[in-house]
Structure formats: C-alpha cells, structure tokens
Amino acid sequence: MEFERFITFLSGVFANSPFFIPADVAGAAEASKNDDFKEISVPAGKTFEVILSVDSVNSYIAWDFSLVQGKINMDIGFTLEFASPNGDKTLMLPYRRYESDQGNFCTLMAGSYKLIWDNTHSTFFRKVLRYKVDCIPPVAEPVQ
C-alpha cells in the first residue's frame, strides 16, 4: 500500500512538472524535420561519397556529420579530395577516423571536390551516417 502511494505521488510530480514537456510543445519536433541532415547506411567494407562542384575560388565547403550510435567501434574514415578537370586527384584533407566532426575548408581552385566517408576498415558492422554538406560561395565586395 505504501508503495502504491509512493508511485501515485511520483506520477503526480512528473505529470505536473514544468521540466517535462512534449517535444511538439517545445518546438523540437518541428526543428528536427527541417534540419537538412540526411542519413545513409555505409555497409561494412564500403565508402560513401558526396561530390560538390565549386564555381569560385575562396568558396567554403562545410560539413557536419555524426554516426548514429548502436554498435561498438563507432568511427568512420573521412577525407576530402580535389579532382581536376583532367582527372588528377589532390588530397586536401588527410584521412582520419571520427565519431563525428564539424568543419570547413576554403577552396583553392574551382572544380570538383569529393567528400569521402570510408568504412573499409570495418569487416562486419555497417555505419549509419547522419550528415549535412554545403558549399558557400565567397562574399563579393560591393562595387563603389
């Protein structure tokens, strides 16, 4: 009987607490729908690439990614390459393994840039990647 009174008391505290409000009341549900993130599953032993065409020098390539948690060994390789029009590839950001990362890169040349997420080090586990990538053109100075 004492336990039932305690549970009833706690449920009343939680029901009337101003700290526990539903996500739709707080606006978080709407924000998560419009955050422009994409999710992709990268199979074990495979890579995933996003290719951006950059028209102007001094543009910024920005990225934000994380792995959806769930398995052990939660990291994924990431690198950035430039591909010239004649097919030569130049490594712009060295390969490194991350759980998540936010960053940007100022382009040195116009052309094609490839962001590569690498799961070839994993034999058994796929990785669910949540990412957002954008190319931001340089700000032009107004002509006087």
SVG drawing of the C-alpha trace seen along z (x, -y; Angstrom):
<svg xmlns="http://www.w3.org/2000/svg" viewBox="-2 -54 49 63">
<polyline fill="none" stroke="black" stroke-width="0.4" points="0.0,0.0 2.8,-2.4 4.5,-1.6 1.3,-2.4 1.0,-5.8 4.7,-6.5 4.1,-5.6 0.9,-7.8 2.8,-10.6 5.7,-10.4 3.4,-10.2 1.7,-13.4 5.0,-15.1 6.1,-14.1 2.7,-15.0 2.7,-18.5 6.4,-19.2 7.3,-22.2 10.5,-20.5 8.9,-17.6 7.1,-18.9 6.4,-17.1 8.7,-17.8 6.0,-19.3 5.1,-21.8 8.8,-22.8 9.1,-23.1 11.8,-20.4 9.8,-18.1 9.4,-20.8 13.1,-21.7 14.2,-18.1 12.1,-17.9 13.8,-21.0 17.4,-20.5 18.6,-19.4 20.5,-16.4 20.5,-13.3 21.0,-9.7 22.8,-7.0 23.9,-3.5 27.5,-2.8 28.0,1.0 31.0,2.7 33.9,2.6 32.4,-0.3 32.7,-4.0 30.2,-6.8 31.0,-9.9 29.5,-13.4 30.7,-15.4 30.4,-19.1 31.0,-21.3 32.7,-24.6 32.5,-27.5 34.5,-30.1 37.9,-30.2 37.6,-31.0 34.3,-29.3 33.8,-27.3 32.9,-23.7 31.3,-23.0 30.3,-19.6 28.7,-18.3 28.4,-14.6 28.0,-12.0 27.4,-8.3 24.1,-7.1 25.1,-5.2 24.4,-1.5 27.4,0.7 30.9,0.9 33.8,-0.5 31.8,-3.6 34.1,-5.5 34.3,-6.2 37.2,-7.4 36.8,-10.8 38.8,-12.7 38.4,-15.5 39.8,-15.3 40.0,-17.8 39.6,-16.4 41.0,-18.5 39.3,-18.6 42.0,-16.3 41.3,-13.7 44.2,-14.3 43.3,-13.9 44.8,-16.0 44.3,-15.2 43.0,-18.3 42.2,-16.9 44.1,-13.9 42.3,-10.7 41.3,-10.4 38.7,-8.3 36.0,-10.2 32.8,-9.5 31.6,-12.9 33.1,-16.1 32.2,-19.7 34.5,-21.6 35.0,-23.7 37.6,-24.1 38.4,-27.2 38.8,-26.1 41.9,-27.0 40.7,-26.1 37.3,-25.9 36.4,-22.4 35.1,-19.2 35.6,-18.4 34.8,-14.9 34.0,-14.2 34.6,-10.6 33.4,-8.6 35.3,-5.3 34.0,-2.2 36.5,0.2 38.2,0.8 35.1,2.5 34.6,6.1 31.2,6.7 29.5,3.5 27.6,1.0 27.7,-2.6 24.6,-4.9 25.9,-8.3 23.9,-11.5 25.4,-14.3 25.0,-17.8 27.3,-19.2 27.2,-22.7 29.2,-24.9 29.2,-28.5 30.3,-30.9 32.6,-33.8 31.1,-37.1 31.5,-39.6 32.6,-43.1 30.1,-45.7 31.3,-47.9 31.6,-51.6"/>
</svg>
